[in-house]
Amino acid sequence: MAQAVRWNHPFSYLNSDGKRHPVENSFATATMVLGLIAVISAWWPGLHVLGSWTGLAGILTGAWGQYISATTGERFVTIIGLGAAAVGFYLGVAHGGLVP
C-alpha cells in the first residue's frame, strides 16, 4: 500500500530507472531552456545575436547531455531541446550571425 501514498517527484519522468541523475537532468533542462530561448528569439531578426549564441550553447549542452544521458526520458527532452536550439541557431545565423 506504500505506492498509493508515494509522492511522484517532478523529475520522475526523467528518472525512470528510480535513481537520481542530477547532472543529466540539469543538462536536459538547460538544453530545453536554451533551445526555447533560441527558437523564440528567431522570430525577430533583430535578435539574431541572442538566438545564434543561445542556439550554439544549446547545441553544445545538448550534445554533451545526449552523450551522458542515462534514461529514455532524459534523451527525449534533450533531443527536443537540441532540435529547437539547432533551428534557433540556424535562423540566427541566417539573419546576421554571431556578431552584431
Residue pairs with C-beta under 8 A, 6 or more apart in sequence:
9 15
11 25
13 73
14 21
14 24
14 25
14 28
14 71
14 73
14 74
14 77
15 21
15 25
15 71
15 73
16 71
16 72
16 73
17 70
17 71
19 70
21 70
21 71
21 74
23 68
24 65
24 68
24 69
24 70
24 71
24 74
25 74
27 61
27 62
27 64
27 65
27 68
27 69
27 78
28 65
28 69
28 74
28 77
28 78
28 81
29 77
30 58
30 61
30 65
31 58
31 61
31 62
31 65
31 77
31 78
31 81
31 82
31 85
32 77
32 78
32 80
32 81
32 84
33 81
34 54
34 55
34 57
34 58
34 61
34 62
34 81
34 85
35 55
35 58
35 62
35 80
35 81
35 82
35 83
35 84
35 85
35 88
36 81
36 84
37 50
37 51
37 54
37 58
37 88
38 50
38 51
38 52
38 54
38 55
38 58
38 84
38 85
38 87
38 88
38 89
38 92
39 51
39 55
39 84
39 85
39 87
39 88
39 91
40 88
41 47
41 50
41 51
41 54
41 88
41 92
42 51
42 55
42 87
42 88
42 91
42 92
42 95
45 95
45 96
47 92
48 91
48 92
48 93
48 95
48 96
48 97
49 92
49 96
49 97
49 98
49 99
49 100
50 92
51 88
51 89
51 91
51 92
51 95
52 88
52 89
52 92
52 93
52 96
52 97
52 98
53 92
53 98
54 85
54 88
55 85
55 86
55 87
55 88
55 89
55 90
55 92
56 85
56 89
56 98
57 85
58 81
58 82
58 84
58 85
58 86
58 88
58 89
59 82
59 85
59 86
59 89
62 78
62 79
62 81
62 82
62 85
63 82
65 74
65 78
66 75
66 78
66 79
66 82
69 75
69 78
92 98
